[in-house]
Structures are given as structure tokens and as C-alpha cells.
Amino acid sequence: MLRRFIILTLLIFSSSTFATAQTSTNESENAIRNRRNAWTIGMASGQLEGLYPRFAAEIARVLDDGDNLRILPYLAYGAASNIEDLLYLRGIDIAFTQSDALEYFKTERKVRNLPGRISYLMRLYTTEVHILATADIKTLEDLRGKKVSFGPPGNSAALTGQIIFERLAIPIDAKLIDHTQGLEQLRHGEISALVRVVGKPVDYFTKIAPDSGLHFLTIPGKQVFNDLYSYGELTGDDYPTLVRKGETIDTIAVPTVLAVFNWPRNSDRWQRLQKFTNAMFAKFDRFQQPPFHPKWREVNLAADVPGWTRSPLADAALKSLTPEAQAGSDSKAFEDFLRATQGGKSVNSAQREKLFREFISWRAQQSVRP
């Protein structure tokens, strides 16, 4: 009987001790869970071969502050799809997209009140529109009624390509084909052209053999794109197997945008974005130094994005910086470049954009010289 009592007592004690330990463990894990989730930011980047994931990873690296701020980038489909994620996917606060995304969603998707729901923190680098065609296609007009691939659904070209051909009033047979498969179909004449929107130069094009019979098309009539895009060009230095030395293919460039959802002021998600934004602007000079991607050096924090509204959080963070910091680390060097090349002559915004891109290219060449 005594033995039975002792065993029963031990079992009760053990159960009680286990229950206490279990409760303690649960409480501890709950505390960890709350702490780990308190200051996380969800960020939609892009497809692995693009620049969005590289930039997102670098942002996460610079801004990481343990439990005080943690960026969680994820691979996504691209510019158009990222706007959908920003609007509808739980836990997404920030997305990489491009300047024409709002135009697409307003005109094609008929989404209402976009400026009230989405704004931008900063304009990032620009990416060039590449339209690669078969030998029989000499101009964009020759593509009328022909098959043109815009890449997979949701990627940048699927968004920009439709806008380009609609504004030029050139109806085409649009195809959404994976980029690798699209290039193979182009080589075999199954489609007449393909469109990609990427920062030049990119291996996808540089690896094409000089005897491929493929070539880039000029995008004419840039005046119909001035409200969305800036000047761009493809040269023989960029793509020696596709563009003759000394030749320039005029195109348009699409600004990349770091977009945010307009959470209600002082809400939990708004406070997270506020912390992210303040850290992003305060530490921005870090991004413009090695080993970070050189396209960070193209960023002017004060630059506007046509058709977009700057987030009030970005406005407040911007005002805390000096004018030099707002313009980026190369602002003085660029002004010196302007004086040297223009002799004090005034330039408009489109010319300034073109000259800035020439400055970036010139500086890159200087940096590799012995």
C-alpha cells in the first residue's frame, strides 16, 4: 500500500512538474515568437536571374538589426505581379516594381484608387527595353500582326511591352513565353521578336553569337512615352555581337521603383514601415560603396517618379538629409561633368537624364583603367 502511494505521489509530482515545464516552455516560445515577429518587413523582389533579388538581399544585409528590424525578401514573379502582392498578399509591405506599373493597373486592370493605396519610397536604377527580332523584321511596324514574346506572366516586359505597342498603335500577337524558351523560338523563326526589360548589359543577350541573324529594334516616337519613361540606348560596347561598333540603338529606359503599401497612420504595419524608411535613408550611403551593386550609385533619393506619389514616410526621412545626401554621393562629380561637357549650357530634364547615363558609363570606364 505504501509502495502504491509513493508511486502515485511520484506520478502526480512528475505530471505536475512536466505541466509546469511545458507551460514555462510555451510562455518562453510565445515571447520569442512575438519578439521575432515584432519588427519584420515583407518584401516582394523578383525572379532569381534579375536585379530585384540582388537589391533586396543587399537591403536586408544593410538594414538587419536583429529583432529590432528584419527584412524578409522573397522571390516573386516581377514588376506587375509584385503590385498584386502589395495589394492583396498578407504580410507584404514593400515591393520592387517599375514606373509604368500604375499605368498598367489603371488602364488594363481597372484597379481603382491606386495612389491612395500605394506610394513610393524611392526611385532606383533604370532598366532598358530590349526588343530582339529576326533578320526580316527591320522596324517595330514590321511586327504588326506578328508573334512577339513578352516573357512569363507578371514579369517586367509583360507589363511594359503591352504599353509600348498600344501607344504606338501596332497590334501584335502577344505571347507569354519563358525567356529561355522564347529565345529558342526566336532562333527557329517560331516568333518574330521578344521583349525584355533589364539593365544592360545582360548575359542573356551578350552570349548570342554574331552570326545569329538576330538584332535589336529601335523604339521610335519617344515623345509618346515621356510621361512614363526616360531616354535609353543600346551600343556596340554593351552588345558587341548584336550592335555594330559605333552604332546606337535608341530605346526607352524604365525607372525601378521601391513601392510601399499605404498602411493606416500609426498602425502596427505603418510603424514597421516608418522604422524601415528611416533606416533606409539614414544608411543609404552604405549602398553606394563596394561590394554593393554599382547601380546603387545611380540613385537620387530626391528624384520624382511620374504618375506616382511619394510616401509621407519618405518625405519626412528625405527632409532629415542634407541636399548632397539626397542627390547621392556622385552629385558633385556629375555637376562637374556637366560643366565640362556642356560649357554652362542649360539642359532640360530629358537631356539631363541622358547625360547622367553617359556620366555613369564614363565613370565606370575610368574605374577599370590601370
N, C-alpha and C positions, 0 to 999 in steps of 0.2 A: 504493500500500500504506500509506504514511504517512498519507495523507488518510483512508483507511478506518479506520485505528487511532484517529485523532483523533476521527472521527465516533462510533466505537463507544465511546470513552472518555467523550465528552460525553454520549452517551445513557445510559451507566451512571451517570455523575455526576448527570445530571438526574433519572433514576429514583430514585436513592438520596436526593437532596435532596427530591424530591416525597414519597417514602415517609416521610422524617423529618418533613417539614412536616405530612403527613397524620396521623402518629402524634401529633405535638405538638398538632395541632388537636383530634384525638379526645380526648386527655387533657384538654385545656382545656374542651371541651364537657362531658365527663363530670364535671369538677369543678363546672362551672356547674349542670349538671343536679342533682347531689347537693345543692348549696347551695340551689338554688331549691325543692327538694322537702323539705328537712330539717324545716322548721317550718310546713308548710301545714296548714290545718284545713278539712275539707269540711263545708259547712253546707247542709242542705235548708231552703229557705224556703217559697214557695207560689206561687199564681197572681198574675200581674202586677198585677191590679186590687186585690189585698188588701194588708193591712198587713205581712204576713210579709216580703216582699221589701224594703219600706222599712226595716224594723228591721234586717234582715240587712245591707243596704248601709251603714247607719249604724254597725253594729258593725264591719264591715270597715274603714270610714273611720277610726274612733277607734283601733282596735287595730293598724292596719297599722304594722309595724316592719321593712319591707323583708324581707330574708332571715331575720330573727330571728323573725318571726311574720307570717303572711299568711293571711287568711280568704278562702276561695273559696266564696261563696254561689252557689246555682244555683236557677233557677225549678223548682218541683215542683208536685205536684197538690194538696197541702193536708194537713190535720192527720192523717188516717188513713193516707194514703199515705206521709207522712213517717216514721211509725213503722216501716213496712215497709222504707223506705230505710235507716233507722238500724239495723235488724236484719240486713238482707241485702245492701245495696248497698255495694260496695267503696269505701273512701276517705271514707265519711261518718262524722263524729264527733259532730255536733251537729244537732238538728232542731227547728224550731218545730212545736209541736203544741198540744193543749189538754187540760185536766184530765181529761176523760172518755175519753181515748183508751185508757188502760189497761183501763177497764171494758169498752169495746167489744171489745178484743182478747182479754180473758179470757173474756167471756160469749158473744160472737158467733163469734170466730175460734178460740177454744180454744187460744190460744198459752200454753205453759207457762213458768213461772219468769220472768215479765216483770220483777218487782222486782229479780231478780238480774242481769238483763241491761241494764236501762235505769233511769236515775235522772234527777233534775232539778238544774239549776244555780240557777234562779230562777223565781219566778212573775212574769209580766209583766202586761200590761194585761188587762182583761176585755172580752169581746165579747158583745153582746146577741143573744138569739134573736128573730128577726123571723118571724112567721107571717102572711103576707098571703093574704087569702081573698076570694072573690067575695061579692056582697051577700047571697045566700041562705044563706050559712054564718054563723051567729051565734056558735057556740061550737066548741071542739075536738070535742065529742061529735058535732056535725053532720057531721064528716068521716069518721065510721065508714063503711068500705067505699068511700070516695071516693078519687079520684086526687089524690095530693099529690106535688109535685116536691121532691126534696132537692138539686137541683143535680147537677153532674157527679160521677162516681165519685171517691172519695178526698178530696173537699172536706169542710170542717167540718160543714156541715149534713147531709151523708150519714151522718156519724157520730152527731151529737147528735140529729138528727131521729128516728132509729130508737129511741134510748134513751127519748126523751120519750114517744112513742106506746106503746111497750111497757110503760113504768112506769105509764102511765095506763090501760092495758088497752083501748086504742082501736085496733082493726085497721084499717089503711088500705091502699090500693093504691099502694105506693111507686113513684115514677118517678125515674130519674136523668137529668134533662134539663139541658142547659146553661142557665145563669141567664138569658141574653138570650132564648133560645127559650122558656124556661119562663114568663117574664113575658108574652110574646105569647100563649102558650096559655092563660094565666090570663085575659087580657083577652077572649079569644074563647070562654071557657067550656069549653075542652077539658080543663082540670084544675080542681080546686076550690080548691086552695091551693098555696103554695110556701113553703119554709123557707130562710132564710139566717141564718148566724151571723157577724155582722160588727159592728165598733164603730160605734155611732151618732154622728152621722147619716151616712148614705152616699148618694151621688148616685143610686144605683140606685132608691131609694125617694123621695128628695126631688123628683125630676123627674116623678113621677107626677101627672097632672092631678087637680084636686079633684073633677071630675065623672066620675072613672073608675069609680065604684061599688065600688072595692076598699077593704079596710080591714084593720087588724091585729086578731089574736085574742089575748085574754088567755090566759095559761097558768096554770091554777088548781092547787091542791093542791101548793104548793111544798114541803110537808113531805116529799114523796116524793123530792125532789131534793136535800135538804140535805147529803147526803154527797158530792155532786159539784159542785154549783153554788151561786152566790150570788144575791142579790136583783138585779133589774134592772127598768127601766121605760122606756116609750116615751111621749113627751109631745108636745103641740102645738108646743112650741118646737123639738123635734127634727124633726118631720114635720108642718108646718102644713097640708099638703094631704090628709093621711090621718088626723090626730088633731085633734079639736076643741080649741080653746084652753081650757085649764084641765082637760082630761081627761087621765087617766093610764092607760096600758095596762100592767098588770103582766106581767112576763115573767121569765125567768131569765138570768143572765149567766154566761158560761163563761170561766174564767181561762185565759190563754195560758201555755204552759209552754215554757221553753228546756230541752229534754231532751238527754241525752248517753248514749252507749254506755259500758257499764262495761268498759273495756279492762283486761286484767290489770295489776296494780300494777307500776310501773317498766318496763313495755313501752314501745316507741317511741311508740305512739299515746297511751298514758297520759301520757307526758311532754309530748306536744304539748298535750293537754287541760289538764294542770296549768299550763302556761305561759299558755294562753288564759284559764283561770279566774282566775288571779292577776291578769292584766292587766285582765280584765273588771271585777272587783270593785274593784281599785285606781283605775281610771279612771271608775268609774260616775258620779261627779258631773258628768262632761262631758256625758253623755247627757241630763241634766235641764236643760240650758241651750239657748237658741236657738243654731242653727237646727234642732235635732233635734226629732223629732215630740213634741208635748205629752203623749202618752200615756206617755212615759218617766217623767213626773212622778207617775204612779200607782203606780210600783213600790216595794214594800217588800222589800228584799233578804232580810229575815229571815222573810218570810211562808211559811207551810206550804202544801202542796198535798195535799188529802185523797186518800188512796189511793196516794200516791207516796212514795218515799224520796229524801231529799236526797243528792246525791253527796258522798262524803267530801272530794272536792276543794273543793266549795262550802263545806262545813262549816269546813274549815281556813282558806279565804280569808275567810269571814264572821267568824271569831274574831279576825282581824287588824284589823277595823274597829271604830270607836267605835260605841256604841249609836245615836247620831244618824245616822251614816253608814249603818248597817244599815237604819234606818227610812226613809231618804230625806230629801231636802232640805226637804220640806214637813211633817215630823213635828211640829215645834213649832207651826207655823201650824195644823195640824189639831187638835192638843190645845187650842189657844186657841179654835178654832171649836167644839169640843165643850163647853168650859166656858161659852161664850157662849150656845149653843143649848140645852144640857141642864141648865144650872144645877147641875152637880156630880152629877146623877143617873147611876147606873151603867147601862151598856148591854151587852147580850150581843153575841156576835160577828156575828150576822146584822144587828142594828141598827147596829152599828159600820160594817159594810160599806156599808149603805145611806147612813149619814151621811157616810161618806168620799166616796161618789159625789156626794152633794149638795154637799159641800165643793169637789170638783173642778169641778163645774158653776158654783158660786158664784164661785170664784176666776177661772174663765175669763171670766165676765161682768164681773167687776171690772177685768180686764186690758184690756178693749176700751172701757171708758168713758173719755171725754175728761178 
